[in-house]
Amino acid sequence: MWIVQLALKQPHTFIVMALLIFLFGFISVKQMPVDIFPNIDEPIVSCVWTYTGMQPDDIENLLTTVTERALTSTVKDIQHMESMSLSGMSIIKIFLHQGGNIAEAVAQVASTGNAIMKQLPPNITPPLVTQSSATDVPVLQLVVGSKKLGEAELFDCANSFIRIQLAVVQGSTIPYPNGGKYRQVMIDLNPDSLAGYGLTPYDIVQAVNKQSIIAPSGTAKMGDIEYIVSLNNMPKVIDTLNDIPLKHVKGATVYLKDVAFVHDGFQPQLNIVNLNNSRAVIMSILKNGDASTLAVVNQVKGLMNQIRASVPKSVTVDILTDQSKFVVECVKEVFQEAITAASLTAILMLAILGSWRSTLIVITSIPLSIFVSIICLHITGNTINSMTLGGLALAVGMLVDDATVEIENVHRQMDMGKKIEQAILDGAQEVALPAMVSTVSICIVFLPVFLLPEPAKSLFVPLGMAVSFAMLASYGLSRTIVPLMSKALFKSEEHAAGEKKEESHSFFGKIHKFIDTNFDRLRDIYHGFLGTALDHKGVVILGFLGFYALSFCLLPLIGREFFPTIDAGQIRLHVNAPPGTRVEVTERIFRGVETQIRKIIPADEIVVMTDNIGMAVSAVNYAFSDSQTISEADGEILLTLSEERKHPTVYYQRKIREMLTRDFPQCDYYFQPADIITQILNAGLPSPIDIKIVGFNKEKNFEIAKQIKRKVENVEGAVDVCLHQVMNAPRFFFEVDRTRANQLGLNQKDISNSLLVSLSSSFQVAPNFWLNRNNGVSYNLAAQTPQYRISSIGDLFNTPVATSQSNYGQDTAQLLSNVAKPVRQFTPAVVNHYNVAPVYDVYAACQGKDLGSVSDDIQKIVDGFQKELPRGTRVVVAGQVLSMKLAFYWLLIGLAGALVLVYLLLVVNYQSWSDPLIILMAVPGALSGILWSLYVTQTNFSVPALMGTIMTIGVASANSILMVTFCNEQLREGKTAREAAHTAGHQRFRPVSMTALAMIIGMIPMASSAGQNAPIGRAVIGGLTIATFSTLFFVPLIFTHLRQNSKLNWPPKHPEQTTES
């Protein structure tokens, strides 16, 4: 009450407050980052090791496992660890608990990596340690092309010049480019020439590293001058390296050019990218942390002219894909929903109130409340995204309620003949407590979102905050700005008691009269039905209970999903060729797949088609992406479809599956998430269902994984079922006869070094560099036998090996065939761990059936294997489905707790145990309406739908408070319980209906959209429709039933407990 008096006495203060709200609201909108989702608090630290040439199972045992065990002792707040061991790469991801100190964890992982170096293979370099989160996804792709330059020059241009300029973009992460060839100075060895001169590959490496060195010299003072002294330690021209002397034979010098060829070349290509069937280099730009997608993309676009000017004229740099367009469209759609909802609500208020003055006051409170909410969101570190905007759109229908009730009460007081200021004070006093209790009740029901696990918590806490801030602001404005505007605008409407107001003949005045007249008729009809229901309350109550029971029978018929599926017009297909397929052959297979895809999707509907085949040049790329590529035998095909297309994306996916099964039976395939929303929700997994078989019994667990895969393939609705781990990559295992080698003066180290240099280059064991003084880039200097020279097992046998201590005068060299014999075997192409233990992953997606139903069937299969599991092995169903189940569980638990809190709040307010129970009788109606709404619209249960449920329960409780409060007032006036309920229903019909109608109309734009927030609107519309009927009928019936034996003066009157107009 005091705040209303203060507002009326000091109007300038609150006018300035309103202006400041608008001002700081606009400033907040300009400063807040804009993105598709809030930042998800799932901190991840990645530890990346590289050891070129080592096979995956050795990487696992010698690198990954050693590191994982050390990290468990040194890193705090570990939630779980995942690792992937590939050929020459180890990627370990440490997932921290929410709120874990990621900076401290990065330091701990880095220090641990350095501390265990002596336990690891020789010559290994320290690990690269990075931090990331679930929202670190590619937001932009650049394509670098040229008609004149080769792939090596293009990759070098992208990696050494474009990437360094993009590094200044705040909030971005720039991994290594994909495609092209990694430029380096190559020493192409000739095994036959080496054998002829009695040299080995490792001899060449030692000679080059002794002749081309990086070392300083110093200075010399001669007379008055101090000279800088230097040597030709590193040749300035690559061709000069060919003249490095290796040995002397019978007075003749053997040069490097006699056994090898040094040239500006590239590493053996393991990664190929094609853009519309042409080779290309693609650069992915990721956003990291709480950076805004739009800000990152705009900064990159701002650098494009500078980048284009810095590269050769023949090089083109263009934007290939831009996720910010999708973000803008999603945010724009939600924003338009909020604007449309506000406009519809304003028009409804104008039609119902029939006064432009009243409507102006009401609609003024909408933007002010929204701006207050935005300011609070800005202060709390939130962003403008689809969730916060969805929360504001959700609240729009309720924001008019406090102002509307206040205005109607002022008009009622003025009709009694009171002066405007007294009418405002008396009207505000009457509604103060019920309005506050209603507002707090709505805010309380959003408390369950704080119990949600990640990522649902980070997604929906901002939505709940947006609604709560707006509702609290609306209540505050109804105590300040609304009375102030009422005093200014209603002064001319003062009239004596009983004096009729002059009717308006305006357009909206006529509409108001029409609505008002029909509202009165409808109220009279309702009054009659309510009287009949009260006379037969037992039958009607049983009818309501029967309807509720029937409604809850719909529950098994409604599907479940974590988040609504969005058709973003993007396809991301992962294809696995037979294990061991070389990258060039894989490329041919991919071209065949792409040709068939073009027959399925019309050419005018394909904006761009790219493929990314084979392993990235650096393991860092795996740390920053959700790539599932494990070798040269697999890769991804990415398509961006036009907005105008004949069929939805899921239709084309189904046709592509049929084509692959029919035309490429030798290949495995599955669709990965292509759009930014699903990538974030899947948290790096390729599918929503991940069946993990975890344990140390590898052989038995692998057999179980294969059996589970076969059974899951038969589950209705399950598609893209695949076993991630490939265990049958072909291998030649050479058994070295150590006795024979020793007799020849060799040892295992000599043989291993020579074979490593020949097959994987010298850079891992003996790194060296060559500086290009023209562009300032230091390129790797590595010796290796060209792959075309080793095209058969015979070529491999002819690899020369000798002791590392052999002198250059040795006339002969022993060949590998003299000391070792090969055995054909199979080896894993990838080894994965979960919390140090080996894990096998069976992935599955859904088509034609909801995620919940498919996961239930899969869970039955998993449960059937529990008795067959080896000791220490466990099978869990993880992925997005686990996030869904946890979110549903905690939301329902939290919702029950919120209802208890609302009940206790009402107990305190009413000083009664039964009144709050009567108020909550509207909740079953709300739940029934939600079930019918979702069933009729074929909308699945999802976390957004449950958020709509929460909002509906809050609004239904608020409306029920009005009804019960007035019933108690009538009891105090001496009426019986039946009379009190009958009168309250007649008097409360208009405000309850207006509140529900405003909310429902405000939700129509959201419910009719195809966006991710559509389930919220549909749940609110259905729930509030039935909840309103429950409030108008069921609540009065329960009140009458519980109060039929009450005394006339019960309950005791609370000094502040009065009703509103």
C-alpha positions, 0 to 999 in steps of 0.5 A: 500500500505504501508504494502506491501512495509513494507513487501518487505523491512522487510521480516524477520519480517513477516516471524517471524510473520507467524511462530508465527501464526503457533506456537500460533495457535498450542498452542491455539488448545491444550489449547482450550476446545473441545465440541459439541457446544459452551457454551450457555449463558442461566444462570439458578439458581435452588432452591430446597426444600425437605419436606418428606411426603407432597403431591404435592398440599401442596408443591405448596401452602406452599413451592413453591408459597411462595418462588416464590413470595419472589424471585420476590422481591429479585432476579435481572435480572429474565427472567422467573421462572419455578417450579415443585412441587412433592411429598416431593419436590419443584424445582424452576428454575430461568432463568436469562436474558443473561449477568445476574450475576449468582453468585449474583443471587445464593446469592440472592436466598440463602439469600431469602430462609433462610429469609422466613424459618419462613413462611414455614412448621416447621422443614424444612431445608434451600434450596439447591441453585445451578447454571446451564445452557442449556449445563449442560447435562450428558456426562458420565454414570457409572454403579456400580454392584456386585454379592455379595452386595445388592442394599443398599450397592451398593448405599452407595458405589456409593454415599458415596465413588465413588461420593466424588472422582469424585467431584475433576473433574473440570467442573463436577456436580455429582448428587445422584446415580439412582437406588439402595436403600438409606442406613440408620439405620431403626427403623421398628415399629410394630403398634400392639406392640405399641398399646399393650404397649400404645405407638405411633410412635412419642413416639418412635422417642422422646425416641430414640432421647433422648437416642441416641444423638450427643453432646460434653462433655468436659475435666477435669483437674486432677493433672497434666493431663487434661482428655477428658471426653466423654459419650456413647451418640451414640451407636457404634453398631446398635444392641445396639439401640434395648436395649433403654428403653422406659417405665416401666410397673408394674416394667418391662422395655419396650425396643425398641426391644419390639415394633420395630426392629433396623437394618442396612436398607434402605429407602422405595425404590422409584427408580429402575434401571435395566441394561439389566434386572438386578438391578443396580446403575447408576451414571450420570456425568454432565459437567457444565458451559464452561467446555469441554465434552472431558476434563470432560470425560478424567478426570473421565476415569483417576480416574477409576483405583483409584476408582476401587481400593477404593471399595470392590473387589466384586464391579465393576465400568464400563462406561455405556454410553460415550457422548464424543464419539459422540462429537469426531465423530461430531467434527472429521467429521466437521474437516475432512470436513474442511481438505477435502475442503482445499485439494480440493481447493488446487488441484483446484488452482493447476489445474487452476493456473498451477504453483506449486509456485502459488499454494504453496502461495495460500495454505499457506494462508489457514492454516495461516488464519485458525490459526489466526482465532483460535487464535482470537477465543481462545482470545475471550473465544470460544471453538473448536466445531462443530460450530467454525469448521463449520465456518472455513470449510465454509470460506476455499473456500473464503480464497484462493480468496484474494491470488489468485487475488493478484497472478494473478495480479502480473503475469499480471504486470510481463507480462507487463515487470515489475520487480518483486517488481514493479509488486507486488506493482502495482498489490497490489495497484490495488486490495487493495480497491475492495478486502477490500470492498469485505472482509468487505462486507462478514463480515458485513453480519454475523452481524445478528447473534448477534441479535439472541435469545438464544440458537441460538445466542450462537451457531452461533455467534462463527461460524460468528466470525470464518468466519470473523476472517479468512476472515480478516486474509486472506486479511491481509496475501494477503498484507504481506505474499503473496507479500513476497512469490511472490517475493521469488518464482516468481523471476525466472519467470521475462520476457520482455514484449511480451515475451512468457513464457515457457510452463510447460510439467508437469502433472499439467501443462498439466491439467492447459493447458487443463483447461485454453484452455477450460476456454477460450472457455467457456469464448468466449461462455459466451461472445457471450451469454452476447452480445445477452442478452445485445441486448435483455436486456428487454426480458432477464431481464424479464426472470430473474425476472420470474425465481426469482418469480418462485423460490420464489414460492418454499418457501411454499414447503420447510419445517422448523426446528430449527436444522437438526435432527441427528441420534445418535443411541440413544432412550429415551422412557418415559412411564407412568403407570396408576397414583398411580401404585407402583414402583414394579408394574411399574417395571413389566410393564417396563419389559414387554415393554422392552421384546417387544422392543427386539422383534422389535430391533434385539439383535445384534443392542442393545448395552445396554438397561437401565431403570430408574423408579420412583423418584430420592432419592434427588430433586437435581437430578431434578435441574440438569436434564431434567427428566420428571418423577413425581412419582413411576408410570413412568420412562424412558427406554434408549437404545444405538444402534450399529452403524451398524443397518438395520434401522434408529432410527426413524424407530424403534421409529415408531415401538415402538409407534405402539407396545405400542398403541397396547399392553399397552393401559393403559400406556401413552408414549413419546420419549424424546431427547436422544442425547446431541445435542437435549437435549441442543436445547430443553433446558430441555423440553421433546419435541420440542413443548410445549403448555403452558396454564397459568393462575390461573383458574385451573379447567377450564384451565385443561379442555382446556388443555385436549381439546387441547391435543385431537385436537393436536393428530389429527394433521398430523405429530404430535406424542407423544402428552401428557399432562404432569400434572397428576391430578388423583393420588389416595388419602385417605383423612382422616377427623379428628373429632377434637371434638372427638379427644379433648375428648380423650386428642388428638389434630391434631398435635399428630395425624399428627406426629404419622401418618407422622412417621409411613408412611414417617419416623421421619427424616423430623420432628426429624432428627437423625444420627448414625455414622459408625466409620468404614467408617466415614459415618453418616447414617440417623436414622429414625423410620417408619412402614415397608410398608409391615405392611400397606397393607390395609385400616385396617392396616392404621386404626390401627395406634396408636395415642396419645398426645405428652405429654403422659407419658410412664405409659399410658396403652392404646393408641387411634387408628387412626380409633377412631378419623378419617374417610377416603374419597377416592379422587384424587390429582395432582401428580405434580403441575407446575408453570410458573412465579408463575401462575399454568401451564399445558403443552401439549407436542408434537413431529414431525414424517414424517413432519417438525416442522414448518408445524406441529407448524403452524397447532397447532397454528391454534388450539391454536388460536381457543381457544383464545376466550374461555379462562378464564380471565387472562389465556393465551396459548402460544406455546413454546419450540424449536419451539419458539426458531426456530421462534424467530431465523428465525425472527431476522435472516431475520430482521438482514439480511435485516439490513446487506444488508442495511449496505453493501449498505451504505458501497458501497455507500461510496466506489463508491460515488454513490447511483446506483452502490451499487444497481446494485451490490446487484442485485446478491442477488435475484439469490443467494436466488433463488439458495438456494431455489432450492438447499434446495427443490431438496435435500429435506432439511428443512430451519433451522438456519444452512441453513440461515447461509449458506444463509448469507455466500452466499449473502456475497460472491455473493456481493463480486463477483458482486463488481468485475463486477461493478468495471470493468464496471465503469473502462470501462465507464471511458475509453469512452465506452458506457454502453453496451460496458463496460458491455460486456467487463467487462463480458469477463474480469471478467469471470475468477476471478468470476468463479474461486471464485465461483468454489473454494467456491462450491468445498470447500462446497461439503464435508460439503453438502454431509455429514449427520451432522448438518452443511450439510444445510450450504453447500447445501445452499451455493452450490445452492445459489452461482451457481445461484448467479454466473449466476446472476453476469455474466448476470443479473448484466451487464444487470441492469448496462446497463439499468441504465447507457444507458444514462450516459455520457462517463466520468461518474462516476468521477474516484476515485483515489483508484478505480481500478480493478484487474486482 
